[in-house]
Amino acid sequence: MAKKRKLKTKKAAVKRLRQTRKGLLKKRNAGRQHILGKKTRKHKRQLRHSGYVSATDAKRIRKVLPYGTH
């Protein structure tokens, strides 16, 4: 009888995402690393806050995170 193979977690996804208690995927906003001089103060301030992955994207991401993010 053949053993069932373990699924591999995409480590890049684990490093970028966290799962909330309700099961939502929390992400950091892009665009805060460099070339900040041309962005307005308001834009940079808004980028500080994290956000949640949309439901359609979350469905795809869960396939690369078979055992969660922790």
N, C-alpha and C positions, 0 to 999 in steps of 0.2 A: 504494500500500500504506500503510495507516494505521499510525502509530507507536503502540507500546504506552505507555500513560501510566505515569509513576512513581507509586509509592504514597507517600502522605504519612504522616509519623510524627507521632503526637500528642505535642506537646512537653511537656504536663503529665505524661504517663507517663514520659518520659525524665528529667524533673527529680526524680521521686519514686522511681524504681527503678534498681537496678544489676544487671548480670548477672554471675554468678560464672563461674569457669573451667569448672565442670561444667554450666553452662547454667541454673542455678537463678536465680530472680529474688529479689533481696534488697530488703527494704522497711524503713522506719522505723515504729515503733509510734505509733499515734495517741494523743492525750490528754495530750501533754506541753507544750502551748503556754500554756494559762492555766487559771484556776480550780484551782490546785494545792493551795490551802489545805485543802480538804476531803478530799483524797486522803491516804492513809496513807504514811508514809515507805517502807514495804515496797513499796507499789504503784508509787510514783514510781521507786524503784530498779529494779524489774522492767521498767518502761517504757523505761529507758535502752538496753537491749539491742535490737538490731535482730532482725528475723525474716525468714522466707522466705514467699513467696506460695504458697498451696496449689496443687496440681497442676491442679485444675479452674479456678481463677481464672487461672493462668498461661496456660492454653490460650486464654482470651479476650484476655488482655493482649498476647500475641504478635501478634495481628492488628493492634493499634494500634502495634506496634513492628516494622514489617516488616524493618528493617535493623539491629536490635539497639539497645542503649542507649548505645553509644559512637560 
